[in-house]
Amino acid sequence: MSHTPPRIHTARADLDRIEERIRILHDEAHVRVTLDSGARIEGIVAVRPTVETFRDAAGDEGHNALLRLDDLAAPDVPHFIWVGDIETIERIDSA
């Protein structure tokens, strides 16, 4: 499955922020994330995301990371979330 981030990040501060969030997202952790849009999503981290390089529609290169959260109520319906869009992460417990 191909994913293209809605935005890429190039500033060191943005990359540090993404890396800081990734350190919190341990495999199989139960978390609730709040996105910069205000949406809140809860689930189990399928696997810790990694920073990847992407190109936007204009061909500019930057970075982001894709988080897969498995929904507790419907585990067969994963949520894919761009780590660069996460405002806060609340650890609920480990799965």
Residue pairs with C-beta under 8 A, 6 or more apart in sequence:
3 66
3 80
4 54
4 56
5 54
5 56
5 64
5 66
5 82
5 84
6 82
6 85
7 56
7 62
7 64
7 82
7 84
8 54
8 55
8 56
8 60
8 61
8 62
8 63
8 64
8 84
9 15
9 18
9 62
9 63
9 64
9 84
10 60
10 61
10 62
10 63
14 84
15 51
15 63
17 84
18 51
18 63
18 64
18 65
18 83
18 84
19 51
21 83
21 86
21 89
22 48
22 49
22 50
22 51
22 65
22 83
24 31
24 89
24 91
25 31
25 45
25 48
25 49
25 67
25 83
25 89
26 45
26 48
26 94
27 45
27 46
27 47
27 48
28 44
28 45
28 94
28 95
29 44
29 45
29 91
29 93
29 94
29 95
30 42
30 43
30 44
30 72
30 91
30 92
30 93
30 94
30 95
31 42
31 43
31 44
31 45
31 69
31 89
31 90
31 91
31 92
32 40
32 41
32 42
32 89
32 90
32 92
33 40
33 41
33 42
33 67
33 69
33 81
33 86
33 88
33 89
33 90
34 40
34 86
34 87
34 88
34 89
34 90
35 41
35 81
35 85
35 86
35 87
36 85
36 86
36 87
37 85
41 69
41 79
41 81
42 69
42 71
42 72
42 92
43 69
43 70
43 71
43 72
43 78
43 79
44 69
44 70
44 72
44 75
44 95
45 67
45 68
45 69
46 68
46 69
46 70
46 78
47 68
49 65
49 66
49 67
49 68
49 83
50 65
51 63
51 64
51 65
52 63
52 64
52 65
52 66
53 61
53 62
53 63
54 61
54 62
54 63
54 64
55 61
55 62
56 62
64 82
64 83
64 84
65 82
65 83
65 84
66 80
66 81
66 82
66 83
67 80
67 81
67 82
67 83
67 86
68 78
68 79
68 80
68 81
69 78
69 79
69 81
70 78
70 79
71 77
71 78
71 79
